[in-house]
Amino acid sequence: MSFPTSLPRARTLDPKAAPTLRWGVLGTGWIADRFVASLRKHSSQQVVAVGSRTQSSAQAFADRHGITAAYGSYEAVVGAADVDVVYIATPHNAHLPNALLSLEAGKHTLIEKPLGTTAVEARQIAAAAEEAGVFCMEAMWTAFLPKYDVLRQLLADKALGGPLSVVADFGEWFADDHRIMRPELAGGPLLDLATYLVTFALGALGPVTDVAARGQSAPSGVLGQVGALLTHTGGTQSVLHTTLRGNTPTTAVIAGTEASLVVDGPFYQPGGFTLTSALGLGSLRYDEEPIAHEGLHFQAAEVARRITAGEMGSPLRPLADSIATLDVLDAIESACH
């Protein structure tokens, strides 16, 4: 394909036009707070219940977001008759038991990334969802942003020629007392930050055939930073870096035989990118409002549409893709020890 004269339009549907479902939320932390706020501001979805390990935490969250029902247990949320779909926003090490709790109760379930702490856990969740016959998806919200629909179209149209390499980073400074520094909560950069990097690399270059990685520990014992070199089918490569100890540009690049695509930092959030011809034929710019985590509602609208249509997952983030990401993260973790 020759270098395009214009970028394709995003095919993302209006989130407010999605069928309205009633959501129950497990967990009252940082990501749950932003998820609910995004749904309330930008979508047609209704959050009707929240559960926490303590009644006081659930009630405070409910009061803050105008949620009718606050429960002091997760069991009460998944057992509520007026909850259509459960969003799991508990710590990583609780995703497996909480997901099984929801799925075995017959609830459609959206699980905050990572799907599990390992690929083994993710496969357990996928099997439970299949047995229950309900919708299940990882909340990899980036996949549902309009800019990533445009990016996928460019790759499908071979606007970059043959993709050859990915170079991407994700670095953020965290205080020593942050939960990401705690080994017992599955801390470290891989499940929180590198999951975005690996997801991006797999989407651009396909399956991984070899993993090389080195890591450096943080004082608490979790990995503090990691550099990884992934070899993909056909010999293409991804060079990825992530750290908890400092802020980095958090950009991503796909380099192809005919063009390169540079995604502005933070690459995993709403924002822009530039497509530039390798042959000097010009460049094209994509921009969207950089609303950060206010963009979490796009995935909820997708969930609502798929559930209403009787589907068990989304082609934009099938469970097989979530498992493939965790297979690579497991391999990186192993190479670092």
C-alpha positions in Angstrom: 0.0 0.0 0.0 1.2 3.5 -0.8 1.3 6.1 2.0 -2.3 7.1 2.8 -3.5 10.6 2.1 -5.7 10.6 5.2 -6.3 8.6 8.3 -9.3 6.4 8.7 -12.1 7.5 11.0 -12.6 5.8 14.3 -15.5 3.4 14.2 -16.1 3.6 17.9 -19.9 3.9 18.7 -21.4 6.5 21.0 -21.0 5.1 24.6 -24.2 6.9 25.6 -26.1 4.9 23.0 -25.1 1.5 24.4 -27.8 -0.5 26.1 -28.1 0.4 29.8 -26.9 -2.4 32.2 -26.9 -2.4 36.0 -23.4 -2.7 37.4 -22.1 -4.0 40.7 -18.5 -3.0 41.7 -16.2 -5.1 43.9 -13.6 -2.9 45.5 -13.4 0.7 46.4 -9.9 1.7 45.5 -8.3 4.1 43.0 -9.3 2.4 39.8 -12.9 1.7 40.9 -13.3 5.3 41.8 -12.3 6.4 38.3 -14.2 3.7 36.5 -17.5 4.7 38.2 -16.8 8.4 37.7 -16.2 7.8 34.0 -19.4 5.7 33.6 -21.5 8.4 35.3 -20.1 11.2 33.2 -19.8 9.7 29.8 -22.1 6.6 29.5 -25.6 5.2 29.8 -24.5 2.6 32.3 -25.9 2.5 35.9 -23.8 1.5 38.9 -26.4 0.2 41.4 -24.2 -1.6 44.0 -20.7 -1.6 45.5 -19.1 -4.1 47.8 -16.0 -3.9 50.0 -14.5 -6.0 52.8 -16.0 -3.5 55.3 -19.4 -1.8 55.3 -17.9 1.6 56.1 -15.7 1.6 53.0 -18.5 0.5 50.8 -20.8 3.1 52.2 -18.3 5.9 51.8 -17.8 4.9 48.1 -21.6 4.7 47.6 -22.1 8.1 49.1 -19.4 9.7 47.0 -20.9 8.3 43.7 -24.6 8.3 44.5 -24.8 4.5 44.5 -28.0 3.1 46.1 -26.7 -0.2 47.6 -23.5 -0.6 49.7 -22.5 -4.0 50.9 -19.9 -5.1 53.4 -19.1 -8.2 51.4 -18.5 -9.2 47.8 -20.9 -12.1 48.1 -23.8 -9.7 48.6 -23.0 -7.9 45.4 -22.8 -11.0 43.2 -26.0 -12.3 44.9 -28.0 -9.1 44.2 -30.9 -9.7 41.8 -30.7 -6.2 40.4 -27.0 -6.5 39.3 -26.6 -7.5 35.6 -22.8 -7.3 35.4 -20.0 -7.3 38.0 -16.8 -5.2 37.7 -13.9 -6.5 39.8 -11.5 -3.8 40.9 -9.9 -5.6 43.9 -6.1 -6.1 44.3 -4.4 -8.3 41.7 -4.1 -11.3 44.0 -7.8 -11.3 44.6 -8.9 -11.3 41.0 -9.0 -15.1 40.7 -11.2 -15.8 43.8 -13.4 -12.8 43.1 -13.8 -13.7 39.5 -14.8 -17.3 40.3 -17.2 -15.9 43.0 -18.9 -13.7 40.4 -18.9 -16.3 37.5 -20.2 -19.1 39.7 -23.0 -16.8 40.8 -24.0 -16.6 37.1 -23.0 -12.9 36.7 -21.4 -11.4 33.6 -18.0 -10.2 34.7 -15.5 -7.5 33.8 -12.2 -8.1 35.6 -9.7 -5.3 36.0 -6.3 -6.0 34.4 -4.5 -8.2 34.9 -7.1 -11.0 34.4 -5.0 -13.1 36.9 -1.6 -12.9 38.4 -0.4 -15.7 36.1 -1.5 -17.3 32.9 -2.5 -20.3 34.9 -5.0 -18.2 36.9 -6.3 -16.6 33.7 -7.0 -20.0 32.2 -8.9 -21.0 35.3 -11.1 -17.9 34.9 -11.7 -18.5 31.2 -12.7 -22.1 32.0 -15.1 -20.9 34.7 -16.7 -18.4 32.4 -17.2 -21.0 29.7 -18.8 -23.4 32.2 -21.1 -20.7 33.5 -22.0 -19.5 30.1 -21.7 -15.8 30.9 -19.8 -12.9 29.5 -16.2 -12.4 30.8 -13.5 -10.0 29.8 -10.4 -8.3 31.1 -10.7 -4.6 31.5 -7.8 -3.7 29.2 -9.5 -0.3 28.6 -6.9 0.9 26.1 -8.2 -1.5 23.4 -11.5 0.3 23.3 -10.3 3.9 22.8 -11.1 5.5 19.5 -7.4 6.0 18.6 -6.7 2.3 18.9 -9.5 1.6 16.5 -7.7 3.9 14.0 -4.4 2.3 14.7 -5.8 -1.2 14.1 -7.2 -0.1 10.8 -3.8 1.3 9.7 -2.1 -2.0 10.6 -4.8 -4.0 8.8 -4.5 -1.7 5.7 -0.7 -2.2 5.8 -0.2 1.6 6.0 3.2 0.9 7.7 4.2 -1.7 5.2 5.5 -4.7 7.1 5.8 -3.9 10.8 9.4 -4.7 11.9 9.8 -3.5 15.5 8.2 -2.0 18.5 10.0 0.2 21.0 7.9 1.2 24.1 8.4 2.3 27.7 6.2 2.8 30.7 7.9 4.4 33.8 6.2 5.9 36.8 7.5 6.9 40.2 5.8 5.3 43.2 6.4 5.9 46.8 7.8 3.1 48.9 4.5 2.6 50.8 2.4 2.3 47.6 0.6 -1.1 47.2 2.6 -1.7 44.0 5.7 -2.1 46.2 4.1 -5.0 48.2 5.1 -8.5 47.3 2.0 -10.0 49.0 -0.3 -7.9 46.7 1.5 -9.2 43.5 3.4 -5.9 43.2 6.0 -4.8 40.7 5.8 -3.2 37.3 4.8 -6.3 35.2 1.1 -6.7 36.1 0.4 -3.0 36.4 2.6 -1.3 33.7 4.2 -3.9 31.5 0.8 -5.5 30.7 0.2 -2.4 28.5 3.6 -2.8 26.8 3.1 -6.5 26.0 -0.5 -6.0 24.9 0.7 -3.2 22.5 3.6 -5.4 21.2 1.4 -8.4 20.6 -1.2 -6.3 18.8 1.4 -4.8 16.5 3.7 -7.8 15.8 1.7 -10.9 16.8 2.7 -14.0 18.9 6.0 -14.1 20.8 8.5 -16.9 20.1 11.3 -15.9 22.5 11.8 -13.7 25.6 14.9 -12.2 27.0 14.7 -10.0 30.0 16.7 -8.5 32.9 15.3 -7.0 36.1 16.4 -4.9 39.1 14.7 -5.3 42.4 13.1 -2.5 44.4 14.0 -2.2 48.2 10.8 -4.1 49.1 11.8 -7.1 47.0 9.5 -6.7 44.1 10.9 -6.0 40.7 11.7 -2.3 40.4 12.5 -2.1 36.7 12.6 -4.5 33.8 14.0 -4.4 30.3 12.8 -7.1 27.8 13.5 -8.1 24.3 10.7 -10.1 22.6 11.1 -12.0 19.4 7.9 -12.4 17.5 6.8 -14.8 14.7 8.8 -14.0 11.6 11.7 -12.6 13.6 10.3 -9.1 14.3 11.3 -7.6 17.7 9.9 -5.6 20.6 12.1 -3.7 23.0 10.2 -2.8 26.2 11.2 -1.1 29.4 9.2 -0.5 32.6 10.1 1.0 36.0 8.5 1.9 39.3 11.4 4.1 40.3 11.0 7.1 37.9 8.9 8.8 35.2 9.7 8.0 31.6 8.1 9.3 28.4 5.7 6.3 28.2 5.6 6.4 24.4 5.3 3.6 21.9 6.6 3.3 18.4 5.8 0.8 15.6 8.4 0.9 12.9 7.5 -0.6 9.5 9.1 -1.0 6.1 7.1 2.0 4.7 6.2 4.1 7.7 6.5 4.5 11.4 3.8 5.3 13.9 4.7 7.1 17.1 2.1 7.2 19.9 2.3 10.1 22.3 2.8 9.5 26.0 1.0 8.1 27.9 0.5 5.8 24.9 -2.2 3.7 26.7 -4.5 6.7 27.4 -6.6 8.8 25.1 -4.4 11.1 23.0 -2.6 11.4 19.7 -0.2 9.7 17.4 1.8 10.5 14.2 2.2 8.4 11.2 5.3 9.3 9.1 6.4 7.9 5.8 9.8 6.2 5.7 10.2 7.5 2.1 9.7 11.1 2.8 6.1 11.2 1.6 4.9 13.2 4.6 3.1 12.6 7.8 -0.4 12.3 9.2 -1.5 13.4 12.7 -4.3 11.9 14.8 -5.5 13.7 17.9 -8.3 13.1 20.5 -9.0 14.8 23.8 -6.5 13.6 26.4 -9.0 12.8 29.1 -6.9 10.2 30.8 -8.9 7.7 32.9 -12.2 9.4 31.9 -11.8 7.1 28.9 -12.6 4.0 31.0 -16.3 4.2 29.9 -15.6 3.0 26.4 -14.9 -0.6 27.6 -18.1 -0.5 29.7 -20.2 0.4 26.6 -18.6 -2.5 24.7 -19.4 -4.9 27.5 -23.1 -3.7 27.5 -23.4 -4.1 23.8 -21.9 -7.6 23.8 -23.9 -8.9 26.7 -27.2 -7.5 25.2 -26.3 -9.3 22.0 -25.9 -12.6 23.9 -22.1 -12.8 23.3 -19.6 -14.2 25.8 -16.7 -11.9 25.1 -15.4 -9.1 22.9 -13.3 -9.5 19.8 -11.4 -6.4 20.8 -10.1 -8.2 24.0 -10.9 -11.9 23.9 -9.8 -14.0 26.9 -7.3 -15.7 24.6 -5.5 -12.4 24.1 -5.4 -11.7 27.9 -3.9 -15.2 28.4 -1.3 -14.6 25.7 -0.3 -11.4 27.4 0.1 -13.2 30.8 2.1 -16.0 29.1 4.7 -13.4 28.0 4.6 -11.6 31.4 5.2 -15.0 33.1 8.2 -15.6 30.8 9.6 -12.1 31.5 9.2 -12.7 35.3 11.0 -16.0 35.0 13.9 -14.5 33.0 14.4 -11.9 35.7 15.0 -14.4 38.5 
